[in-house]
Amino acid sequence: MKVIVFGGSRNIGYFSALRLLEKGATVTFLLRSPSVFDNDDKIKAYVASGHARLVQGDALNADDVRRAWEKAGEGEPDLGTVDVCLFTVGTIPKFSLTKGVYQTPADLCTRSMLNVLSTAPKPSKTKFIALSSNGIGKSSHATLPLPLKPVYNILIATPHKDKLGLERVLAHVVGRPWVKADMGDEPSAEFLPSGWESTPGLPGAGELKEVVLLRPALFTDGECKGDSVKGKEPYRVVEGNLPGLWTVSRKDVAHFIVEGLLEDWKKWEGKIVTMGY
């Protein structure tokens, strides 16, 4: 299996990549600083064996993303084909007295996803998994526990506007209607400028089917219950919205991506999936 990871230097992308490498996959990372793995003996061993490929570049640069796709497709079987694309790009919001809570750039995920989709090999044989967030859209936000709503409305409001843009792009390529009662208004021009649908290379409406949009609850750095809890479900997962979710560990999200989504792809293909405790 050949896998490309955007956002794999840490957290969910990293934990998922390690699981995939342990299963024998070849994983290509696009990294702004490949030196991030200089002290990581696990990744260094996979680099030495050829199973981990490090490409220096930025997901905000379409040429860099194209080079990463090309590297990921090298080798047999199926030269040029990439089996899985894992998109976990994100950042930690910052705060200032003048700007309030913000991220730089504001459209990080949306613009990166446009680059990933528009430079992907054509015709696509790739399974796409994109990380979004619980609480995106009107109906999902309505399911949040009341004490968490200020966190989503204030502390992570800008990242969620960016995730909304990402979800709009994916809805377009999958052919999923953008229903205002469910998702709310279209993303603002700050995140998706007019004419974005005509981005060169972007798949047309409904052209991609092998896409899963994953909406986890608020992240923690807890241990992976998926590897340790026996006799009951370690976390809850459903298609669509799931009321009452509070948190989920990053390691459990990675567990579900590798042991759940990819192991039972036909069950989840084309769906919006929510998970958490």
C-alpha positions, -999 to 999 in steps of 0.1 A, spaced: 0 0 0 13 35 -9 1 63 13 6 101 12 2 121 44 -3 158 46 0 170 82 20 140 93 48 157 113 29 152 146 -4 142 162 -30 123 143 -12 123 110 19 110 127 2 84 148 -17 71 118 15 70 96 33 49 123 4 24 123 5 22 85 42 18 84 40 -10 110 15 -28 87 41 -26 58 28 4 39 51 29 22 43 64 35 53 97 19 53 128 41 52 163 28 71 183 55 81 219 58 110 207 79 121 171 74 145 176 103 114 172 126 122 134 124 160 138 131 155 124 167 128 100 158 144 65 157 112 48 145 107 71 115 145 71 107 144 33 106 116 33 80 134 60 60 165 38 59 144 8 47 127 30 20 92 26 35 91 63 47 97 90 21 103 126 32 96 154 8 104 189 18 77 214 10 45 232 21 9 221 14 1 258 6 24 255 -24 8 235 -53 41 227 -69 54 212 -36 22 191 -33 26 179 -69 61 167 -61 49 148 -31 23 130 -51 49 121 -77 72 107 -50 44 88 -33 35 71 -66 69 58 -73 75 21 -74 55 -10 -81 28 -21 -81 9 5 -102 36 31 -109 21 65 -103 -8 52 -82 -13 63 -45 -37 41 -26 -45 64 4 -43 101 10 -45 112 46 -51 149 52 -47 160 88 -34 196 82 -41 220 110 -25 244 134 -29 257 170 -48 290 171 -30 320 185 -42 350 206 -34 386 205 -50 417 221 -55 433 187 -66 402 166 -82 380 193 -81 343 184 -66 337 150 -46 313 128 -21 321 101 -30 318 73 -67 318 81 -74 295 51 -47 270 59 -68 238 56 -91 250 27 -62 262 5 -41 231 13 -70 208 4 -75 226 -30 -39 220 -37 -40 184 -27 -71 176 -49 -60 197 -79 -26 180 -81 -36 144 -74 -30 118 -101 -58 116 -127 -79 95 -130 -80 90 -92 -76 56 -76 -69 71 -42 -89 67 -10 -91 102 6 -95 106 43 -98 143 55 -98 154 91 -124 180 100 -141 185 134 -172 179 153 -194 210 155 -188 220 118 -221 232 103 -254 241 120 -267 206 127 -234 193 140 -229 223 162 -264 218 177 -253 184 191 -224 199 212 -227 197 250 -237 232 262 -206 239 282 -184 233 251 -202 257 229 -182 288 240 -150 269 232 -162 263 197 -178 297 192 -148 317 205 -116 298 210 -116 277 178 -140 298 157 -114 307 130 -101 271 126 -137 260 123 -144 286 95 -114 271 78 -127 236 83 -160 247 68 -142 258 37 -125 224 35 -158 206 39 -173 228 11 -146 218 -13 -151 181 -4 -188 183 -8 -183 197 -43 -159 169 -55 -181 142 -39 -213 157 -52 -229 162 -18 -255 190 -18 -247 219 5 -279 222 25 -282 255 44 -303 239 71 -276 214 78 -243 233 70 -253 270 73 -241 297 49 -214 292 23 -179 299 35 -168 335 33 -146 348 5 -117 349 30 -117 311 29 -131 303 -5 -129 332 -31 -154 334 -59 -146 309 -87 -128 284 -66 -147 256 -83 -127 264 -115 -93 258 -98 -71 241 -125 -70 204 -119 -98 203 -93 -121 173 -98 -156 183 -110 -188 180 -91 -194 144 -80 -162 132 -97 -147 116 -65 -165 89 -45 -137 74 -24 -137 101 2 -144 100 40 -147 132 60 -139 125 97 -152 148 124 -136 140 158 -145 156 191 -121 179 210 -86 164 211 -67 151 241 -33 136 245 -47 106 262 -37 70 256 -52 48 228 -82 31 243 -86 12 210 -55 -8 218 -62 -14 255 -100 -15 262 -114 -50 259 -150 -61 259 -166 -28 249 -163 -1 223 -134 22 231 -150 51 214 -183 60 196 -184 63 158 -215 70 136 -223 83 102 -236 119 105 -241 137 138 -235 122 173 -249 142 202 -231 146 235 -195 141 225 -169 157 247 -134 146 238 -113 120 220 -76 112 221 -55 118 190 -42 83 193 -77 69 192 -85 89 161 -54 74 144 -66 39 156 -99 44 140 -84 57 107 -62 27 103 -81 -1 121 -116 11 113 -119 33 82 -93 15 61 -102 -20 73 -139 -15 65 -137 11 37 -169 2 19 -189 8 51 -176 44 54 -169 54 18 -185 87 8 -197 95 43 -193 121 70 -182 103 101 -183 116 137 -164 100 166 -155 106 202 -162 96 238 
